[in-house]
C-alpha cells in the first residue's frame, strides 16, 4: 500500500490533476447492447500523465524500472465483470476466461504506459509509477518535456505500442485459423479471444488519439501547435479549449443516451484540460521571476536534535507548515507537516526532528529563476525547500507560497486590465 504521493498536495506534482472521483459505481449503470462490448466501454482507455490522490494502490512489481500499481477500485471492476457474466448464464470456465481477457486488456494498457515511460526516458525524464484504474492506466512522469518534438514523441509512443500489438496479432489471426475460433465466447460478440483483443487495441489507439487533454491526442495537438506557432502557452490554451469542447460533446452524448460512464469520462477530460491550461499558465507567469519574490523570509528553523514536541509547538504557534532543519549553520533537511503528523500517528513521540526530516530535498538559490526551482521541487517530490544566499539560509519556499504569489499576480493582472 502507499499513500498520497508526497508533493502532490497544494500544487500538483504531476502534469494533470483531476478531482478524486474514480469511485467506480457508475459501471453498474451499464445496460449497453449486451455484455459483448461491456469490457470495451468500461475500459475507455483514458491515459493521463500524472494524477493526484492516488491513495490505496497496491504495488504489483516493476517493469523496466517503473513501479506498477493497481488501484483498489480495480477490484470493483473485476467483481462487476464477474457478476455480469455469471448473471448472464456463463459457466465458471467462461467467467474465468472473461477475467483472463480483462487481464490481457490491462496488460496492453500497461505496455501502452511503458511506451510513454520509455520514450520519456530517452529525454532524461523518469516515470515515478504506473497505476491501473478501472478507466485505464496512468503513468506519472516527473515532468513533461517542453520541447514540442520531444512531447510529440512521448505522446505518440503509447498508442504506437498498441499499433505494434495489432501489427503482431492481426497477421497471426490471419495465418492461423485456429486462433480465430480459440476462446470464442458469447460475451465476446462472436469474436475469439485474440480477435477481440486486437479490436480492443484498435479502439485504444482511436480513443487515445482524440485531440483532448488529458489524453495522448491532446498532447499531440498541443505539441503540433507549439511546434508550428512557437508559443507553448497559446498552443496549450488552444488545445485545452478544443479538449473541453470535445468533453462537452461527450457529456451531452452520455446524457442523451443514458451512458453515465461517458458523462464521467467527459468530466475527467474537462477537468484535465482545465488543469493543464492552468499549470502551463502558471509556469509561464514564473518565467523571469526570481525565487526571492516567493520566499517566506519570516520563518522558524529547527535543530536536528530538537524533540518533535518543539516542532509541534512551532506548528501550532504560527502559519508555517514546513521547517528547515539546521545544524551549526548547515542545512540538513526539511521537516514537513505531513511527515511530523505521520511520525506522531505512528507513536514515535520520542523521535527527534532529525529522524523525521527529509534530507533528499535540494535547496533553492535566492537569485535563481522560480520555474527552475519549481521544476526541481516537482522532480524531487519536495513541496518545500530552504532558500539560500551565498550558502546561508534566508528563507523557505513552498508550493503554498508559490500558489499565493500566483493569486497576487493574477489579482494585480485583473486590476491592470480593469483600469
Ligand atoms: Zn497514453
Boltz pocket constraint, residues with backbone or C-beta under 6 A from the ligand:
constraints:
  - pocket:
      binder: B
      contacts: [[A, 47], [A, 48], [A, 112], [A, 113], [A, 116], [A, 155], [A, 158], [A, 159], [A, 208], [A, 216]]
      max_distance: 6.0
